Amino acid sequence: MRNRFALAALLSLLPAVAGAQSAGEVERCFQNPAACHQGNAAPSAASAPRAPAAAAPRPAAPDYGSVLQSPEAERKRIQQSLRTLDKYSGPMDGNLESGATVKAIQDWQKGHGANPVGKLTPAEAQQLHAEAAKVPIKRIEPPAQTAAVTPTPLSSPKPDANAEALKALQARLAERRKAAEPKAEAASQALVRDLKAYIAADGKGAAGEQFAGFAKWYADAKASGRTVGDILPAVDDYGDVKAGAAVATEVTIATAKDKDSQPECMVFAWVEGKPRKNARTFSCDDVAGVEKWKTEQSMKSAWR
């Protein structure tokens, strides 16, 4: 009975404790009052509220922009290092975002257990260059069989087949020219006779009718007061065409006025006949014009 009154008295003295603790804790406090806190005493470590743990700092995002925006020379160097490591075979254009370059970087990153994002951080770029620098220079060695072959001493040189063929062709042309020369010279001399006859007739005759270019030249020379002198021919070409034989003769005509003498060089080209066919007059400088005329006649030269 006495113990119950004591317990009631203790409960009246410790209302805060009674409100905060269970009946079992009150009982323990009654048995051992020193173990209980009173009033504003600090709570025990077991009953003190715990402070929330501090959040772990987030890791910084990888820096890919520095490499992607690096100078072109550095970007090309990255491609070169990838090529040295047999990861890249594309162009050295400095484009680190091309499909081939991205795949090459991914392959390299996979080989190092890194996240294959296809972009490099500055540290990865340095590591890539360091690895490429250690790769030995590849040398192309000749195949073993080729290297082992002992060169056979060359025999005495054989005559050049092309040179022999050229000699034979020149010999045949010389024979053809020798056969054609009398006809070519006769045709050239006949032209000179007609030119002189035209000049002697003061601009009348077959030469002017057949060679309009010569007729115009003579009229201009006469109008300027120049007199015509010697006429010297030289056969330029002679050969066969569909309509017979064609002749091209280079003619030098001397002209003079007072003490001023001046030669005139013209090429007369025609197909033999009476009258001459397809007759043309060219300046000696008009080589292209003469050759075109020969082509138009399908001329097969016996002179050149």
C-alpha positions, 0 to 999 in steps of 0.5 A, a space after each residue: 500500500 505504501 509503495 502505491 502512494 509513493 508511485 502516485 506522488 512521483 507521477 504528480 511530480 513528473 508530469 512531463 515525464 509521464 506525458 513523454 514516457 510509457 508506463 514501463 519507463 515510469 516504473 524504471 524511473 521509480 526503481 532508479 530515479 538517477 537514470 531519469 532526466 528531469 525538467 529541462 535536462 538534455 535528452 539522452 543520446 539514444 533519444 536525441 533526434 538525428 540530423 539528416 545526412 549531407 547529400 553526396 556531391 554530383 560528379 561534373 559532366 564530361 567536357 567534350 566541347 573543348 575537343 570538338 571546338 579545338 583548332 582544325 590542326 588539333 582535330 586533324 591530329 586526332 584523326 591521324 592518331 586514330 588512323 595510326 591505331 588502325 581505327 580510322 581510314 577516312 579523309 583528314 578533314 578535321 570533322 570529328 562529328 562525321 560518321 567515320 570519325 565518331 565510329 573510330 572514337 567509339 571503337 577506341 573507347 570500347 577498347 579502353 572500357 570507356 563509355 563509347 560516346 564517340 566524343 573525346 574529353 581533353 584527357 582522352 585526346 592526350 591518351 589517344 595521342 600518347 598511344 599513337 606516338 608509341 606505334 612503330 613506323 610501318 615499313 613496306 618490305 619486299 616479299 621474301 621470294 622477290 627479295 631472294 631472287 638474284 637478278 639475271 645478268 642482261 644479255 646484249 641489248 637487242 635492236 629497238 623494234 620501233 626504231 627498225 620499223 621507223 627506218 623501214 617506213 622512211 625507206 618506203 616513203 623515200 621510194 614513193 617520193 622518188 617515184 612521185 618527184 617528177 610529176 610533182 615538179 612538173 605540176 609546180 613548174 606548170 603553175 609558175 608558168 601560169 602565174 607569170 602569164 597572168 602577170 604579163 597579161 596584167 591580171 588576165 589568165 587561168 591563174 587568176 581565174 583558178 586562184 582567187 586569192 592570188 588574183 586579189 593579191 596581185 590587184 593590191 600589189 599593183 594598186 600600191 605601185 609594186 612591181 612583181 619580180 622573180 617567182 620561185 616554187 618549192 613543192 610542199 606536198 604531193 599525193 593521191 586523192 579520190 579525184 587524182 593527184 593533189 599538189 601543194 607548192 610554196 611560192 615566193 614572189 619578189 616585189 619592189 617599189 622604188 628601192 624597197 624590195 619585199 618577198 611574198 610567200 604563198 602556198 598554192 594547193 590544187 587537185 590536178 586537172 584541166 582546169 585545176 580543181 579545188 584550187 586554194 591560196 594560203 599564206 605560208 603562215 597558215 599551216 592549219 589552213 593548208 593541213 585542213 585542205 589536205 584532210 578535206 581532199 583525203 590526201 595520201 602523201 607520197 612526199 612526206 
